[in-house]
């Protein structure tokens, strides 16, 4: 063990392994704490920022590869690029953590600023065109719901804060071996989980009969790798969807949920496919949420700056959408706002278009999917719910927009079949449990190949399907209008960490009389 602690390569790779094991489906979440202790040891041992980045990069690649290897199944080149690029970005906050350690001599303050640096990184990484929030440390704890109830106050980055702060304090305790630091570390480790355990025990979700919605969730299990799921066209796709829907639908069904890409090819909103669903909505007196690609054509004067062009010059965009169909047959839609970088949309395409003053490239045709900007929802006389599309659901800040616009429960549609039977779909389902706790909302989840399910507001999984099974199920969902602290005040913790990080960095950069050393 002594050899490992004194070998930078061993520290880096072991940290990466522990972080990978902390994530679903392995779920050894507690390993994320010693993993960060090893990373801090590596940063402390390194002679420079360059050396810190050099050694830690290997561990970060190892972590990214073991946890998100399935990215390469969906898209080989894009998957490799995402793993390598994300690992580079992770070295930046670790170097900043080293900076605070070398500039200061107060262990608790060092720990606080190191924690703020990592939380700031995660928050910023959620909010730009190369966003990839999948490996946020809080996600590693998504299946440990009894000890993370406090995220209804902090958001899931509160878990990241707790993990890194505890690890940083523990490392300082090992370094200085003082009783005060040891007590502080133990308090940090136990306080929030203990409060959460009490909260979890006394706050059991109850189903109130007078405020419910009856939902039918469909998992059609169409092959994601074949055009039209291996069928002849959208007509046969609809036949398949209606076949399983009619088998499970009851007279009490108020909402039918079909997954992302349920309609395999992009259609217009006035297309026969949509009209056929609308006819069924009227006949059955029920609402639909349907995943589909939607083509929107524009008149010459109302097209957005970035758009595609047909061969005859017609302007259009394609959106990855949730189509909402009311019992009256009226159809509206929500366009996916958080698009997977490269796979669904070219990062920074608006900026690239703006600086391309010579018009060398047709950025509209290169852009990819159109990007949604508005939190549109299905609104009925009984309930309001969004149709969050796949990647949308790992963005708590975006989900918050829907809750604050009146969402009574959260509906997520996805097509996790792109990743095969890998860790990807298990992680994606687990992360939805965090949204339930953050916003005190029931979650309805429909996935094409699995996993579909119902999640209670405390994160408990009420029902869960098997992967790669054609099935459907009925559920009674609680309609809620409560607002958690996090729903009201959003990313207050992240803003505080940003203030601490950049404030302290700026102060130290321009001279701090309490500085204890130089680089």
C-alpha positions in Angstrom: 0.0 0.0 0.0 2.9 2.3 0.8 4.2 1.8 -2.7 0.9 2.7 -4.2 0.7 5.9 -2.2 4.2 6.9 -3.4 3.6 6.1 -7.1 1.8 8.7 -9.2 0.7 6.2 -11.9 -0.7 3.9 -9.3 -2.5 6.7 -7.5 -4.1 7.9 -10.7 -5.2 4.5 -12.0 -6.5 3.3 -8.6 -8.5 6.5 -8.2 -10.0 6.0 -11.7 -10.9 2.4 -10.8 -12.5 3.4 -7.5 -14.6 6.1 -9.2 -15.8 3.7 -11.9 -16.8 1.2 -9.3 -18.8 3.9 -7.4 -21.2 4.3 -10.3 -24.2 2.2 -11.3 -24.5 -0.7 -11.9 -21.8 -1.6 -9.4 -23.0 1.0 -6.9 -20.0 1.0 -4.5 -20.7 4.7 -4.1 -18.6 5.1 -1.0 -15.5 4.4 -3.0 -15.7 7.9 -4.5 -14.4 9.3 -1.2 -11.1 7.4 -1.1 -10.8 8.0 -4.8 -10.7 11.7 -4.3 -8.2 11.3 -1.4 -6.0 9.5 -3.9 -6.4 12.3 -6.4 -5.5 14.8 -3.8 -2.4 12.8 -2.8 -1.4 12.7 -6.5 -1.8 16.5 -6.8 0.2 17.0 -3.6 3.0 14.8 -4.8 3.2 16.4 -8.2 6.0 19.0 -8.8 3.9 21.2 -11.1 0.4 21.7 -12.6 1.7 20.1 -15.8 2.7 17.0 -13.9 -0.6 16.9 -12.0 -2.5 17.0 -15.3 -0.1 14.5 -16.9 -0.5 11.8 -14.3 -4.2 12.3 -13.5 -5.2 12.2 -17.1 -4.6 8.4 -17.2 -6.8 7.9 -14.2 -9.6 10.1 -15.6 -9.5 8.2 -18.9 -9.7 4.9 -17.0 -12.7 6.2 -15.1 -14.5 7.6 -18.2 -13.8 4.4 -20.2 -15.0 1.9 -17.5 -18.1 3.9 -16.7 -19.2 5.2 -20.2 -17.7 2.6 -22.6 -21.2 2.2 -24.0 -20.8 5.6 -25.8 -18.7 3.8 -28.3 -21.5 1.4 -29.1 -23.8 4.2 -30.1 -21.2 6.1 -32.0 -17.6 4.9 -32.1 -15.7 8.0 -33.1 -17.9 10.4 -31.1 -17.7 8.0 -28.1 -13.9 7.9 -28.1 -13.7 11.7 -28.6 -16.1 12.3 -25.7 -14.1 10.0 -23.3 -10.7 11.6 -24.2 -12.0 15.2 -24.2 -13.9 14.8 -20.9 -10.8 13.4 -19.2 -8.8 16.5 -20.3 -11.4 18.8 -18.7 -11.2 16.9 -15.4 -7.6 17.7 -15.0 -8.4 21.4 -14.8 -10.2 21.4 -11.4 -7.7 19.0 -10.0 -4.9 21.5 -10.9 -6.9 24.3 -9.2 -7.3 22.1 -6.1 -3.5 21.7 -6.1 -3.1 25.5 -6.4 -5.2 26.1 -3.3 -3.3 23.5 -1.4 0.0 25.0 -2.2 -1.0 28.6 -1.5 -2.8 28.1 1.8 -2.0 26.6 5.2 -5.4 26.3 6.8 -6.6 22.7 6.3 -10.4 23.4 6.5 -10.2 26.4 4.2 -8.1 24.4 1.7 -10.7 21.6 1.8 -13.5 24.1 1.3 -11.9 25.7 -1.7 -10.9 22.4 -3.2 -14.5 21.3 -2.9 -15.8 24.5 -4.4 -13.4 24.1 -7.4 -14.7 20.6 -8.3 -18.4 21.6 -7.8 -17.8 24.7 -9.9 -16.3 22.5 -12.7 -19.3 20.2 -12.6 -21.7 23.1 -12.7 -19.9 24.8 -15.6 -19.6 21.5 -17.5 -23.4 21.3 -17.3 -23.9 24.6 -19.0 -22.1 24.9 -22.3 -22.2 23.3 -25.7 -19.9 20.4 -24.8 -21.9 19.6 -21.6 -21.5 16.1 -20.3 -23.0 15.8 -16.8 -23.1 12.0 -16.8 -20.1 11.6 -14.5 -21.1 14.1 -11.9 -20.1 12.6 -8.6 -23.7 12.9 -7.3 -24.8 10.5 -10.0 -22.7 7.8 -8.4 -25.1 7.9 -5.4 -28.3 7.8 -7.3 -29.2 4.4 -6.0 -28.4 5.3 -2.3 -31.7 7.2 -1.9 -32.0 6.9 1.9 -28.9 9.0 2.5 -29.3 11.7 -0.2 -32.7 13.2 0.6 -31.0 16.5 1.3 -30.6 17.1 -2.5 -34.2 18.5 -2.4 -32.4 21.5 -0.8 -29.0 21.5 -2.7 -29.7 19.7 -5.9 -27.5 16.7 -6.8 -24.4 18.8 -6.8 -24.8 18.8 -3.0 -23.7 15.2 -3.1 -20.6 16.2 -5.0 -19.9 18.9 -2.4 -20.3 16.3 0.5 -18.1 13.7 -1.2 -15.2 16.0 -2.1 -15.3 18.0 1.1 -15.2 14.9 3.2 -12.4 13.4 1.1 -10.4 16.7 1.3 -10.9 16.9 5.1 -9.9 13.2 5.4 -6.7 13.9 3.4 -5.8 16.8 5.5 -6.4 14.7 8.6 -4.0 12.0 7.4 -1.5 14.7 6.6 -1.6 16.7 9.9 -3.0 14.0 12.2 -4.9 16.4 14.5 -7.9 15.5 16.7 -9.8 18.6 15.6 -9.5 17.7 11.9 -10.5 14.1 12.6 -13.6 15.2 14.4 -14.4 17.6 11.6 -14.0 14.9 9.0 -16.3 12.5 10.9 -18.9 15.2 11.3 -18.7 16.0 7.6 -19.1 12.3 6.7 -22.0 11.6 9.0 -24.1 14.7 9.2 -26.0 14.9 5.9 -26.5 11.1 5.5 -27.8 10.9 9.1 -30.3 13.7 8.5 -31.3 12.2 5.3 -31.9 8.8 6.9 -34.3 10.4 9.4 -36.0 12.4 6.6 -36.4 9.2 4.5 -37.8 7.3 7.5 -40.5 9.8 8.5 -41.5 11.2 5.1 -43.1 8.3 3.3 -44.8 9.2 0.0 -48.6 8.7 0.1 -51.1 8.3 -2.7 -54.0 10.6 -2.2 -57.0 9.3 -4.2 -58.4 12.8 -5.1 -55.3 14.0 -6.9 -54.1 11.2 -9.2 -53.6 10.5 -12.9 -53.9 7.0 -14.5 -51.0 6.4 -16.9 -50.2 3.7 -19.4 -46.5 3.3 -20.1 -45.6 1.4 -23.3 -42.3 -0.3 -23.9 -42.6 -1.4 -27.6 -39.1 -2.9 -27.8 -38.6 -2.0 -31.5 -35.0 -2.7 -32.7 -33.2 0.6 -32.4 -30.6 -0.4 -35.0 -33.1 -1.1 -37.8 -35.0 1.4 -39.9 -38.6 1.5 -38.6 -37.6 -1.0 -35.9 -37.3 -3.7 -38.7 -40.8 -2.9 -40.0 -41.9 -1.7 -43.4 -42.7 1.9 -42.4 -44.5 4.2 -40.0 -47.8 2.5 -40.8 -46.6 -0.8 -39.4 -44.8 0.9 -36.5 -48.1 2.5 -35.5 -49.9 -0.9 -35.9 -47.3 -2.3 -33.5 -47.7 0.5 -31.0 -51.5 0.4 -31.1 -51.5 -3.3 -30.7 -49.7 -3.3 -27.4 -51.5 -0.1 -26.2 -55.0 -1.5 -26.8 -54.1 -4.7 -25.0 -53.2 -2.8 -21.8 -55.4 0.3 -21.9 -58.3 0.5 -19.5 -61.3 2.7 -19.3 -59.5 4.7 -16.5 -56.4 5.5 -18.6 -55.9 9.2 -18.9 -52.4 9.3 -20.4 -50.6 7.0 -22.8 -46.8 7.4 -23.0 -44.8 6.1 -26.0 -41.0 6.4 -25.9 -38.5 8.5 -27.7 -38.3 7.6 -31.4 -41.6 5.7 -31.1 -42.3 7.2 -34.6 -39.0 6.2 -36.3 -38.9 8.7 -39.1 -39.4 12.5 -38.9 -43.0 13.6 -39.7 -44.8 16.9 -39.9 -47.3 17.8 -37.3 -50.2 17.6 -39.8 -49.0 14.2 -41.1 -51.3 11.3 -41.4 -49.3 9.5 -38.7 -50.1 12.2 -36.1 -53.8 12.4 -37.3 -54.2 8.7 -36.7 -52.9 9.0 -33.1 -55.2 12.0 -32.6 -58.2 10.0 -33.8 -57.4 7.3 -31.2 -57.0 10.0 -28.5 -60.5 11.3 -29.3 -62.0 7.8 -29.5 -60.5 6.7 -26.2 -60.8 10.1 -24.5 -57.2 10.0 -23.4 -54.0 12.0 -23.9 -50.8 10.9 -25.6 -47.1 11.7 -25.2 -45.3 10.3 -28.3 -41.6 10.5 -29.1 -40.9 11.4 -32.7 -38.7 13.3 -35.1 -40.6 16.4 -36.3 -39.9 18.3 -39.6 -40.7 22.0 -39.5 -40.7 23.9 -42.8 -40.3 27.6 -42.8 -41.5 30.4 -45.1 -38.7 32.4 -46.6 -39.0 35.2 -44.1 -39.5 33.3 -40.8 -36.7 30.8 -41.0 -34.1 30.8 -38.1 -30.5 31.7 -39.0 -29.5 28.1 -38.9 -31.6 25.8 -41.0 -31.5 23.0 -43.5 -32.4 23.4 -47.2 -34.1 20.9 -49.5 -33.0 20.5 -53.1 -35.5 23.1 -54.3 -34.5 25.7 -51.6 -37.2 25.0 -49.0 -36.0 25.8 -45.5 -36.6 23.4 -42.7 -35.2 21.9 -39.4 -35.7 18.5 -37.8 -36.3 18.3 -34.1 -36.2 15.4 -31.6 -39.6 16.0 -30.0 -42.3 14.9 -27.7 -45.7 15.2 -29.4 -48.6 16.0 -27.0 -52.0 15.0 -28.2 -55.0 15.9 -26.1 -58.3 14.0 -25.8 -59.8 16.6 -28.2 -57.2 15.5 -30.8 -55.3 18.8 -30.6 -51.6 18.2 -31.1 -48.6 20.3 -29.8 -45.0 19.5 -29.1 -41.9 20.0 -27.1 -38.5 20.1 -28.9 -35.6 18.5 -27.1 -33.4 21.3 -25.7 -30.3 19.4 -24.4 -28.9 17.7 -27.5 -26.0 15.3 -27.3 -22.9 17.1 -28.5 -21.6 16.0 -32.0 -24.1 13.1 -32.1 -27.2 15.4 -32.3 -25.8 18.9 -32.8 -22.4 20.4 -33.6 -21.1 22.2 -30.5 -20.7 26.0 -30.8 -22.4 26.0 -34.2 -23.9 29.4 -33.7 -20.5 30.9 -32.8 -18.9 29.1 -35.8 -21.6 30.4 -38.1 -21.1 34.0 -36.7 -17.3 34.0 -37.3 -17.5 32.4 -40.7 -17.8 35.8 -42.4 -16.8 34.4 -45.8 -19.5 31.8 -45.7 -17.1 28.9 -46.3 -19.4 26.4 -44.7 -23.2 25.8 -44.7 -23.5 25.7 -40.9 -27.3 25.2 -41.1 -27.0 21.9 -42.9 -24.1 20.9 -40.7 -25.7 21.8 -37.4 -27.7 18.6 -36.8 -31.0 18.7 -35.0 -32.9 21.9 -34.2 -32.6 23.0 -30.6 -35.6 23.5 -28.4 -35.7 26.5 -26.2 -39.1 26.4 -24.4 -40.3 24.2 -21.6 -43.6 23.2 -23.3 -45.8 20.6 -21.6 -49.0 18.6 -22.0 -51.8 20.5 -20.2 -55.1 18.8 -19.4 -57.9 19.6 -17.0 -56.4 16.9 -14.6 -52.7 17.4 -14.8 -49.7 19.1 -16.4 -46.6 17.1 -17.4 -43.6 17.5 -19.6 -42.2 15.0 -22.1 -38.5 15.2 -21.3 -36.5 13.5 -24.0 -33.7 11.2 -23.0 -30.6 13.4 -22.3 -32.9 16.2 -21.0 -33.4 14.2 -17.8 -29.8 14.5 -16.6 -30.1 18.2 -16.4 -31.7 19.3 -13.1 -31.6 22.9 -14.0 -33.6 22.3 -17.1 -36.0 20.0 -15.3 -36.6 22.7 -12.8 -38.0 25.0 -15.5 -40.9 22.5 -16.0 -41.5 22.1 -12.3 -41.7 25.9 -11.9 -44.0 26.1 -14.8 -46.5 23.8 -13.0 -45.5 20.2 -13.8 -47.5 17.9 -11.6 -45.3 14.9 -12.3 -42.3 14.3 -14.6 -42.6 12.2 -17.7 -39.3 11.0 -19.4 -39.3 9.3 -22.8 -36.1 7.7 -24.0 -34.6 5.2 -26.4 -31.8 3.6 -24.5 -31.6 0.8 -27.0 -28.8 2.7 -28.8 -26.4 1.5 -26.1 -27.4 -2.2 -26.0 -27.6 -4.1 -22.8 -24.8 -2.2 -21.1 -24.3 0.0 -18.1 -25.8 3.0 -20.0 -29.4 2.2 -19.7 -29.0 1.2 -16.0 -27.3 4.5 -15.2 -29.8 6.6 -17.1 -32.7 5.0 -15.1 -30.9 5.5 -11.8 -30.2 9.2 -12.5 -33.9 9.8 -12.8 -34.2 8.9 -9.1 -32.3 12.1 -8.4 -34.8 14.3 -10.2 -37.6 12.7 -8.2 -36.0 13.7 -4.9 -34.8 17.1 -6.1 -38.4 18.1 -7.1 -40.6 16.0 -4.9 -42.3 14.6 -8.0 -43.4 11.2 -9.2 -41.6 10.1 -12.4 -43.1 8.2 -15.3 -40.5 6.7 -17.6 -41.1 5.1 -21.0 -38.1 3.6 -22.8 -38.2 1.8 -26.1 -36.1 -1.3 -25.1 -36.0 -0.6 -21.4 -35.8 0.3 -18.7 -39.3 1.8 -18.1 -40.8 2.4 -14.7 -42.4 4.5 -12.0 -40.3 6.4 -9.4 -41.8 7.9 -6.2 -40.8 11.4 -4.9 -38.3 10.0 -2.4 -36.5 8.1 -5.2 -38.1 4.7 -4.5 -38.7 2.6 -7.6 -42.3 1.5 -7.5 -42.2 -0.4 -10.7 -39.5 -1.3 -13.2 -39.5 -3.3 -16.4 -36.9 -5.7 -17.7 -34.6 -4.8 -20.5 -35.4 -5.9 -24.1 -38.9 -7.0 -23.3 -42.1 -5.9 -25.2 -44.5 -4.8 -22.5 -46.7 -2.1 -21.0 -48.1 -1.3 -17.6 -50.7 0.9 -15.9 -49.9 3.1 -13.0 -51.7 5.6 -10.8 -49.6 8.7 -10.4 -49.8 11.4 -7.7 -50.4 14.9 -9.0 -48.3 17.2 -6.8 -47.8 21.0 -6.7 -45.3 21.2 -3.8 -42.0 23.1 -4.3 -38.8 22.0 -2.8 -36.1 24.4 -1.7 -34.1 23.5 -4.8 -37.1 24.0 -7.1 -37.5 27.5 -5.6 -33.9 28.7 -5.4 -32.1 26.5 -8.0 -28.4 26.2 -8.1 -27.6 28.4 -5.1 -24.9 26.0 -3.9 -23.2 26.1 -7.3 -23.2 29.9 -7.4 -21.7 30.0 -3.9 -19.0 27.6 -5.0 -18.3 29.7 -8.1 -17.9 32.8 -5.9 -15.6 31.0 -3.5 -13.5 29.5 -6.3 -12.9 32.5 -8.5 -12.9 34.9 -5.6 -10.2 33.0 -3.8 -8.2 32.3 -7.0 -8.3 36.0 -8.0 -7.3 37.0 -4.5 -4.4 34.6 -4.3 -3.3 35.4 -7.8 -2.9 39.1 -7.0 -1.2 38.5 -3.7 -2.4 37.1 -0.4 -0.5 37.9 2.8 -1.7 34.6 4.2 0.0 32.6 1.4 2.2 29.9 2.6 4.2 29.1 -0.5 4.7 29.5 -4.2 4.4 27.2 -7.1 
